[in-house]
Amino acid sequence: MDLGLSGKRVLVAASSRGLGAAAALEFAREGAKVAICARNADRLQATAESIRAETGSEVFPVVADLTVPDDIERLTSSVIERFGGLDILVTNAGGPPSGTFDETPQEAWDAAVQLTLMSAVRLIRAALPALRKSDSAAILTVTSVSVKQPIRALLLSNSIRMAVIGLTKTLAEELGPEGIRVNSILPGWTRTERVEELLAANVKRYGTTREEEIAKRTQTIPLRRMASPEEFAKVAVFLCSPAASYVTGAMIPVDGGAIKATL
C-alpha cells in the first residue's frame, strides 16, 4: 500500500531513541522529510545520520528540551522554515519517573505535567498555524495503555497521560472541520531503553530479577511478548498518513491485546 507520505513534512518529538526514533525512521522509509529532536546532541546526530544512511531521506535534527517553552518555539519555527511548512506532528516525550504516591514528591508532579502534558500543548500550539496550511494535516499524540488500565508504580504516567487523551479527543472535535486529524497511540510494553529503565527500577524496588519482571508483564499479554519499536512505528505512520484519511479521535492500542476492557 502506498501511504502517500512521499515528500510530506514531519516533526517527531523526543526522537533520538525509543519509540520516537522508530517512528522517525519509518516516516523516512516512506519518503517523508523528517525533523527529530532531543536534548542530547551527540545521540541526536547519531540517530539522524543512521536514518539518512538507511533511507536516503532528508533528516533535520534540532537539539531541544521539551520542558522549555522557548526551545519548543525555536524547534517548530526552525522546522517550518527548513521544510517550508509542516504536514504531520507527533507529540512524544520521555516518560515521567516511576514511583508510588508516597514516593512521589510535589516537584515530581510539577515536572511530569510540564514533560507529559504541556510539551504536547505547546508543540501543537506552535505547529498549528503551519498545519492549517497543509492539505493532509495530522497530529498524533503518544500516550500509554495506562490510560485504560493503570500500571503498577507508574503513578505519574497513569495520571497525567489521561489529560493528553482529553486534549487529543477535544482537538479531534475542534480541528476536524478544518480537515486536521488528531489521534493517539496507546503503546503497551515495548522493548525500548525507557522500558529497560523501568524494569531495572522494579528489580531494585521489589528485589526481583529482570526475567521475573518481564514475565510479569508478558504473561497477561495474549501474544506473550513485548512489542518491538518498529511494530509501534508502523501503526503510527499509518495513522498519520493520507491512507488513514477518515480516522480521527481514535485511541489505538499497540499492546498485543493487553488491554482487557471492551470500551
C-alpha positions as CSV (number, residue, x, y, z in Angstrom):
1,M,0.0,0.0,0.0
2,D,1.2,3.5,-0.9
3,L,0.6,5.5,2.3
4,G,1.0,8.8,0.4
5,L,3.8,10.1,2.6
6,S,6.5,10.8,0.0
7,G,7.6,14.4,0.4
8,K,5.4,15.0,3.5
9,R,7.0,17.2,6.2
10,V,7.1,15.6,9.6
11,L,8.2,16.6,13.1
12,V,8.6,13.7,15.6
13,A,9.4,14.9,19.1
14,A,11.8,13.2,21.5
15,S,13.1,11.1,18.7
16,S,16.8,10.2,19.3
17,R,15.9,6.8,20.7
18,G,13.0,4.5,21.6
19,L,9.5,5.0,20.1
20,G,10.3,8.4,18.7
21,A,13.4,7.2,16.8
22,A,11.5,4.2,15.4
23,A,8.6,6.4,14.2
24,A,11.1,8.9,12.5
25,L,12.8,6.0,10.8
26,E,9.5,4.6,9.5
27,F,8.4,8.0,8.2
28,A,11.8,8.3,6.4
29,R,11.4,4.9,4.9
30,E,8.1,6.1,3.3
31,G,9.9,9.1,1.7
32,A,8.9,11.8,4.2
33,K,11.2,14.7,5.3
34,V,11.6,14.2,9.0
35,A,12.7,16.5,11.8
36,I,13.8,15.0,15.0
37,C,14.7,16.5,18.4
38,A,16.3,15.5,21.7
39,R,18.3,17.1,24.5
40,N,21.5,15.0,23.9
41,A,23.2,16.5,20.8
42,D,25.5,13.6,20.2
43,R,22.9,10.9,20.3
44,L,20.5,13.0,18.2
45,Q,23.1,13.5,15.5
46,A,23.9,9.8,15.5
47,T,20.3,8.9,15.1
48,A,19.9,11.4,12.2
49,E,22.9,10.0,10.4
50,S,21.7,6.5,10.9
51,I,18.2,7.3,9.4
52,R,19.8,9.2,6.5
53,A,22.1,6.3,5.7
54,E,19.3,3.7,5.7
55,T,16.7,5.7,3.8
56,G,18.3,8.5,1.9
57,S,15.6,10.8,3.2
58,E,16.1,14.3,4.5
59,V,16.5,14.3,8.3
60,F,16.7,17.6,10.2
61,P,18.0,17.2,13.8
62,V,17.3,20.0,16.3
63,V,18.6,20.0,19.9
64,A,15.6,20.9,22.2
65,D,14.3,20.3,25.7
66,L,10.6,19.8,25.5
67,T,10.1,21.1,29.1
68,V,11.4,24.5,28.0
69,P,8.8,26.7,26.2
70,D,11.4,28.7,24.3
71,D,13.0,25.5,23.0
72,I,9.7,24.3,21.6
73,E,9.1,27.7,19.8
74,R,12.6,27.5,18.4
75,L,12.2,23.9,17.3
76,T,8.9,24.3,15.5
77,S,9.9,27.6,13.8
78,S,13.2,26.2,12.6
79,V,11.5,23.0,11.2
80,I,8.8,25.0,9.4
81,E,11.4,27.3,7.9
82,R,13.6,24.4,6.8
83,F,10.8,22.4,5.2
84,G,8.6,25.3,4.1
85,G,5.7,24.1,6.2
86,L,4.6,21.1,8.2
87,D,2.1,18.3,7.5
88,I,2.5,15.9,10.4
89,L,3.3,16.4,14.1
90,V,4.0,13.6,16.5
91,T,4.0,14.7,20.1
92,N,6.2,12.4,22.2
93,A,8.3,12.8,25.3
94,G,10.2,10.6,27.6
95,G,8.0,9.2,30.4
96,P,8.0,10.6,33.9
97,P,9.8,8.6,36.6
98,S,8.3,5.6,38.2
99,G,7.1,5.6,41.8
100,T,4.2,5.2,44.2
101,F,2.1,8.0,45.7
102,D,4.2,8.0,48.9
103,E,7.5,8.0,46.9
104,T,6.5,10.9,44.6
105,P,7.2,14.5,45.8
106,Q,5.2,17.5,44.7
107,E,8.1,18.7,42.5
108,A,7.9,15.5,40.5
109,W,4.2,16.1,39.8
110,D,5.0,19.6,38.5
111,A,7.9,18.3,36.3
112,A,5.7,15.5,34.9
113,V,2.9,17.9,34.0
114,Q,5.4,20.0,32.0
115,L,7.0,17.0,30.3
116,T,4.0,14.9,29.5
117,L,1.1,17.3,29.1
118,M,2.4,20.8,28.5
119,S,5.0,19.7,25.9
120,A,2.2,18.3,23.8
121,V,0.1,21.5,24.3
122,R,3.0,23.8,23.4
123,L,4.1,21.7,20.4
124,I,0.6,21.7,19.0
125,R,0.1,25.4,19.6
126,A,3.3,26.2,17.8
127,A,2.7,23.9,14.9
128,L,-0.9,24.6,14.3
129,P,-0.5,27.7,12.0
130,A,1.6,25.6,9.6
131,L,-0.6,22.5,9.9
132,R,-3.6,24.6,8.9
133,K,-1.9,25.3,5.6
134,S,-1.4,21.6,4.8
135,D,-3.9,19.6,2.8
136,S,-3.1,16.5,4.8
137,A,-2.5,17.6,8.3
138,A,-2.3,15.1,11.1
139,I,-1.4,15.2,14.8
140,L,-0.5,12.1,16.7
141,T,-0.1,12.0,20.5
142,V,1.8,9.1,22.1
143,T,0.3,8.1,25.4
144,S,0.1,4.6,27.0
145,V,-2.1,1.6,27.8
146,S,-2.1,3.1,31.3
147,V,-4.9,5.4,30.2
148,K,-7.1,2.3,30.0
149,Q,-5.7,0.4,33.0
150,P,-3.2,1.7,35.5
151,I,0.3,0.2,35.6
152,R,1.8,-0.6,39.0
153,A,4.3,2.0,40.3
154,L,3.7,4.4,37.3
155,L,1.6,6.9,39.2
156,L,2.6,9.9,37.3
157,S,2.2,8.3,33.9
158,N,-1.1,6.8,34.9
159,S,-2.4,10.2,36.0
160,I,-1.1,12.7,33.6
161,R,-1.4,10.8,30.3
162,M,-5.2,10.8,30.8
163,A,-5.0,14.6,30.3
164,V,-3.3,14.1,27.0
165,I,-6.1,11.8,25.9
166,G,-8.6,14.5,26.9
167,L,-6.6,17.0,24.8
168,T,-6.5,14.6,21.8
169,K,-10.2,13.9,21.8
170,T,-11.1,17.6,22.2
171,L,-8.8,18.7,19.4
172,A,-10.2,16.0,17.1
173,E,-13.6,17.6,17.6
174,E,-12.4,21.2,17.3
175,L,-10.0,20.7,14.4
176,G,-12.0,18.2,12.4
177,P,-13.9,20.8,10.5
178,E,-10.6,22.2,9.2
179,G,-9.5,18.8,8.0
180,I,-6.9,18.3,10.7
181,R,-6.9,14.7,12.1
182,V,-5.9,14.1,15.7
183,N,-5.3,10.6,17.0
184,S,-3.4,8.8,19.8
185,I,-1.5,5.6,20.1
186,L,-1.5,3.7,23.4
187,P,1.7,1.7,23.4
188,G,1.9,-1.4,25.6
189,W,5.2,-2.9,26.8
190,T,7.7,-2.3,24.1
191,R,11.4,-3.1,24.2
192,T,12.8,0.4,24.4
193,E,15.5,2.0,26.6
194,R,12.7,3.5,28.7
195,V,11.2,0.1,29.5
196,E,14.6,-1.3,30.4
197,E,15.0,1.5,32.9
198,L,11.6,0.8,34.4
199,L,12.4,-2.9,34.6
200,A,15.7,-2.1,36.4
201,A,13.8,0.2,38.8
202,N,11.3,-2.5,39.7
203,V,14.1,-5.1,40.2
204,K,15.6,-2.7,42.7
205,R,12.2,-1.8,44.3
206,Y,10.8,-5.4,44.7
207,G,14.0,-7.5,44.9
208,T,13.2,-9.5,41.8
209,T,15.2,-10.3,38.6
210,R,14.9,-8.8,35.2
211,E,13.5,-12.0,33.8
212,E,10.8,-12.1,36.5
213,E,9.8,-8.5,35.8
214,I,9.5,-9.3,32.1
215,A,7.4,-12.4,32.8
216,K,5.0,-10.4,35.0
217,R,4.2,-8.2,32.0
218,T,4.1,-10.7,29.2
219,Q,2.1,-13.4,31.0
220,T,-1.0,-11.2,30.7
221,I,-0.4,-10.2,27.1
222,P,-2.2,-12.6,24.7
223,L,0.7,-12.5,22.3
224,R,3.0,-13.4,25.3
225,R,5.8,-10.9,24.3
226,M,6.7,-7.3,24.3
227,A,6.4,-5.3,21.1
228,S,9.4,-4.1,19.0
229,P,9.7,-0.3,18.4
230,E,9.1,-1.0,14.7
231,E,5.7,-2.5,15.4
232,F,4.7,0.7,17.1
233,A,6.2,2.8,14.4
234,K,4.3,1.1,11.5
235,V,0.9,1.9,13.2
236,A,2.0,5.5,14.0
237,V,3.0,6.1,10.4
238,F,-0.2,4.7,9.0
239,L,-2.4,6.8,11.4
240,C,-0.6,10.0,10.3
241,S,-0.7,9.1,6.6
242,P,-3.3,10.1,4.0
243,A,-4.2,6.4,3.8
244,A,-5.9,6.9,7.2
245,S,-7.8,10.0,6.0
246,Y,-11.1,9.1,7.7
247,V,-9.5,8.2,11.1
248,T,-9.6,10.9,13.8
249,G,-10.3,11.0,17.5
250,A,-9.1,7.4,17.7
251,M,-7.2,5.8,20.7
252,I,-5.3,2.9,19.1
253,P,-3.7,0.4,21.4
254,V,-0.5,-1.3,20.2
255,D,-0.3,-3.7,23.1
256,G,-0.6,-7.2,21.9
257,G,-4.1,-7.4,23.3
258,A,-3.1,-6.5,26.9
259,I,-6.0,-4.1,27.5
260,K,-8.9,-6.2,28.6
261,A,-11.6,-3.5,28.6
262,T,-14.3,-3.7,26.0
263,L,-14.5,0.1,25.6
